[in-house]
Amino acid sequence: MNKTPVTRYNNIAISLHWLMAFLIVGMLVVGKVMVSLDDNSTLRFTLTQWHKTFGVLILLLSVCRLLWRVTHRAPSHPDNAPAWEHFAANASHILLYALLFIAPITGWMLVSVSPLNIDTYLFNVIPWPHLPWLTEIVDKTSAEARFAQFHEIATGALIALLLLHVAAALKHHLINKDTVLTRMMPTRDARTGQTMLGMAFSIALGCIVAVIGYATLKPSAPDMQAGNSAVRAIATVMGEATTISFSDSSVTASLNPDSAQSSQLSAIVNTSSATSDNMQVQGSLPDADWFNVAAHPQATFEATQIDSNAENVFNIAGILTIKGIDHPQEFELKIIDENGQKMATGEFIVDRAAYQLGLDSQPTGDYVDINVTIAFEFTITQ
């Protein structure tokens, strides 16, 4: 076994050290800017994706660095240093290695358990999976709060330890005047090391600049806001399609094709505004057996997830509430151009029995079909 004393780190260790250092700083800076923004900000969504990208890169590089460490001897601490300093150096390095894994992993767990279920794309291109066993948790809101606390503690401890690490290195270099700092720096005669360090610095700096530039300078599609709306229900009565129109409805929407996950959509329909050409149908709608307008004057929809897999098409999932009864509902929303006016349109089918509509007078579908189509449209402004 080679007993020659190791006086400095090799080029691989130096490159890993500085590349990770730049990425960690970038991740922390992006993270701090990210959490200072409004939850619905498109910029926050973009920075979040890059924050996650940095975290995954740090996790992967930490594996590489740990493998290097267990297969190579590192330079020893100066012999003339006191015993407590030897202990502190070893303990801080062990803790630093642990936090380099704990911080990104707790972030990964936080993303995996989030009720928003937002996908992760490294560099906005490469899909990165959620941790599968965490996606099955039922009470995701509580779990998300716990993991957020764990992640905050881990990143706070990492920041504190990095500051201590830098302070210790400077103390050795400026006060003790030993080689603790310089053995992690490339020397003039180590041209390969200088080249690798330069590449590491350029890659990390380029990533940070690209993130900030992409997030702040890239022109994104303007949010599309909802205007006037129209809602109608089409029920099959005695074998004929019967339309029920709601003259009083409102939609609140902010739809962004470049960032569908940060979009929002909600709607309110006043059930007392229902009208129909079928007078018998219209007369029954306010009754307790149907909309029970006196007790439940409004039906509502609140989107919980919005994504897009085609231009001008949004996939909406949310909760539809009728007569105080909640059920999940999904539908496709399309943006069309109608005589120079942008319109959002969509439709979906509801089971009226699930909302206890007409179960006393029409419990089966013999006269009034159980399935009712809900169609809507609203104008779009940018």
N, C-alpha and C positions, 0 to 999 in steps of 0.2 A: 504494500500500500504506500502511496506517495505521501511522505510526511513533510514535504516542502511547505513552509508557511504560506498561507494565502494572504496577500497584502492588499488586494483590490478585487472588486467584482469584475466578471468578464463582460464582454460586449452584449451578450443576450440579457443578462441581468440588468445592466445599465439601461438598455433600450426598454425593457419591460417596466422598469421603475419609473422612468420619465414619461413614457407613454401613458401609463396608468395615472401618474400624478396630474398630467394635463387633462385627461378625461374626467378624473374625479373633480377637479376644479370646475370644469365645464358643466358637469352634471349638477353640482351644487349651485352654481350661478343660475343655470336654467331653471332648476327647481325653485329657487327663491323668487325669481321673476314670475314663474308660472303661478305659484300660490298667491301672489299679490294681485292677480287679475280676476275679473269677474268670472263666475262659474260658467256662464254662457258665452264667454268670449271665444271667438274663432282662434285668436292668437294663443289663448291658454290651451286650447285643444292641440294646436300644432306643437307648442313647446312641450306639452305632456308626452306626445309621441317621441320627441327627440330626447327628453329626459329618460324615458324608458329605454331608448336605444343606447344611450350612454351607460345605463345601469346594466344592461345585458352584456355589453362589451367589457365592462369592468369585471363582471362575474366570470366571463370566459377567460379573460387575461389573468384573473386571480388563480384560476385552475392551472394555467401555464406557469405562473410564477411559483405556485406551491410545488409543482412537479420539479421545477428547476431547483428549488430550495432543498428538497429531500434527496436530490441526486447530486448535489454539489456542496462543497464546503464553502462557507462564507467567511470573510475576514473576521478575525476575532476582535473583541473590544480591546482598547489599549491596556497593556499590562499594568501601567502605573495608575490606572483609574481605581478609585475605591470600590470595595465589594458591593456597596449599595447601588453604585452606578452600573455595575455588571448586571445585577439583578433587575434593576429598572429597565435597562436596555432590552434584556431578554423578554421580560414581561410585556413591555410595550410592543415589541415586535409580534409576539404571540397574539396579543389583543388586536393589533392592527390587522393581522391576517384574518382573524375571526370576523372583525367588522367588515372587511372587504367582501366577505361572503354574506354576512347577516344583513347588511344594508340593502343590497340589490335583491336578495331572496325575499325579505319582508316586503319590499316594493312589488315584487312579482306576485306574492301572496295577496297583497292589497288589490292589485289589478284583477286577479283571478276571482276574488270573492265579491267584487263590486256589483251592486244591483244593476248598474248601467250596462254591464257586460260589453264594454267597448273593446274591440279587437286591437291588438298591438301589431304595428308594422314597423320593423326596424328600417331606418332611413326612408320611412314612408313607402317602402316597397316590399320588404321581406316579412311574411307573416310569422309571428311568434306566438306559440300556443299558451293558453291559460293552464294552470295546474289543475288537472281533471278532477281530483278528489275535492277540491275547494269549490268548484262550480256546483256541486250537489248540496251544499249547505242550504238549509231552509231559511233561517233568519239571517239573510245576507247583510241587512242594515247594521245589526249589532256586530256581526263578524267584521264588517268593513271598518267600523269605528275602532275595534280592538287592534286590527292589523295596522291601521293608520297610526295609532299610538305607538305600536312596536317600531314601525318604520321611522317615525319622528325621533324616538329615543335612539335608535341605531345610528341615524344620520347625524344627530347632535353629538353623540359620543365619537363618531368618526371625525367630525370637524374639530372637536376638542383635542383628540389624539394627534391629528395631523398638525395642528398648531404647536403642540408639545414636541412633536417629531422635528419640525422645522426649527424651533427654538433650541432644541438640543444640538442639532447639527451646526447651527450658527455659533453656539457656545463653544463647541469643540474647535471650530475653525478660527474664531476670533479671539477667544480667551485661552483655551488650552493649546491652540496652535498645533494640533495633531492632524492625522490623515483621515479622520472619520468621514469628513465631507468629501474630500478630494478622491477617495477611493471609489465613490459612486459617480465621479465626473470623468468624462473622456479626456485623455491627455493628448498633447500635441503629436506625440509619436504613435498614438493609437488612431490612425486615420479611419480604420473600419468602424471603430467605436464612435468617432465623431460623425461619420456619415449616417450611422444607424440612429444616433441621437437626433441629428438634424431631420431625418425622415420622420422619426417619432413626433418631434415637435411640430413639424409641418402638417402631418396628418391630424394631430389633435387640434392644433390651432385652426386648421382648415375646417374641421368639423364644427368647432365652436362658431367661427365666423359664418359658415354656411347656415347653421341653425338660426342665428340671429338675423342674418340677411334674408333667408327664406321666409321667416316668420313675419318680419317687419316690412320687407320690400316687395315680396311676391304679390302681384295684384290678384286678389281673390274675387270670386263672383259675389256680387252684392246680395245681402239677405233679401228674400222675397217675403213681403208682409201681406197679410190677408186683408181684403176689403169686404165688399158686400157679399153676403152668402145666401144660399137657398138650399133647403133640405126637404126631401119628400120621401114618403114610404109607399111602396107598391105592394099591395096585398091582393091575393087571389080570393075573391068573394063570389061564391056560386059559379066558379069556373071562369070568372072574368077578372082581368087586371083592374084593380081599383086604386087610384092614386090619392094619397093623403098628403097635402102640402102644409108646411109650417111657415107661416108668414113672418114669424119673429124668431130669428136665430142669429147667433154671432160666433165668429171664429177668430181666435187669436193664434197667429202663426208667425214663425220666423224660420224660413227654410233656406238653407245654403247648400247648393250642389257640391261645393268644394269641401264641405264639412258637415255631412248629413247627420253625424252623431251628435253634433252640438245644436241641431235644429230643434224647434219646439212646435207643438200643435195642441190646441184645446178648443172645444166647442161647447156652446150652451144652446139648447133649443127649448123655448117656452111651449109646453105641450098644450096650453090653452089656445094657442094660435092655429091649431090643426083645423083644416077645412077639407071637404071632399065633395065631388059632384054627386056622390051617393048620399042622399039626405039621411037615410037610416044609419049609415056608417058614421056620418058626422055627428048625429045626435047621440050616439053611444060612446064616442071617444072620451068625453070628460068624466064618464061614470067611474065609480070605484073599481068595477070589474076590468076596465081598460086602463086609461092613463091615470085615473084617480087624481085629477087635476087639483082638487082642493088640498090634498095631502102632499102631492109631489108635482109642483108646477113646472119643474124643469127636468130635462134629460141632459146628461153631460157626457163628454168624451175627453179623456186626458191621455195623451201619448206618453208612453214610458220608454219607447225605443224607436229610433228613426235611422234607417240606413238607405243606401242607394246603390243599385248595381247596373243602372242604365241612365243615360242622359235624360233629364226631365222626368224621372220616375223615382218616387220615394216609396219605400216599404215601411208602413206604419204599424206599430203594435201598441196597444194601450188598453184602457179600462173604459167600457161603456156602462153608464149607470142609467137605469130606467126604473121608476117607482122605488128608488132607494136600493135597488138590487144591482150589484156589480158583477160583471163578467168580462173576461179578456176578449179582445177583438183585434183582428188583423185585417189590413186591406192595402191595396195599392193606390197611391195617389199620383196622378199624372198631371203635368203642366202642359197645357195646350195653348195655341194662339187662335183666338176666335175674333175675326174682324179687327185685328190689330190690338186686341185686349188679351192679356195673358189670363188664363183661367186655370184653377186647380179643380180637378174632378175625381170622383171615386165612388165606389159603391161596395156594399157588403151585405151579407145575409144574416139575419138574427132569428133565433128560435123564440117566438113570442111566449111559448110555455115557460121558458127559462126565466122570463121577466114577469110571469103571472099576468099576462095580458089576455083577457077574455076567457079565462079558464072556467068561470061559472056558466056563462052563456054559450060558449063555443069551445068545449074542452078537447074536441077532436078537430081534425082538418076537413071534416065532411063539408062544411059550409064556408069556413074561413081557414085557409091554409095555415099550417103551423109556421112555415117559413115566410118571412117578410123581407123584402129587399129595401135597404136604406140607400138612397142616392143623394149625393150632395155636390155642390160646386161653390166656389167663391173666387172673387177677382183677386188678382195679384198686382201689387205695386212694388217697385224696387227703389 
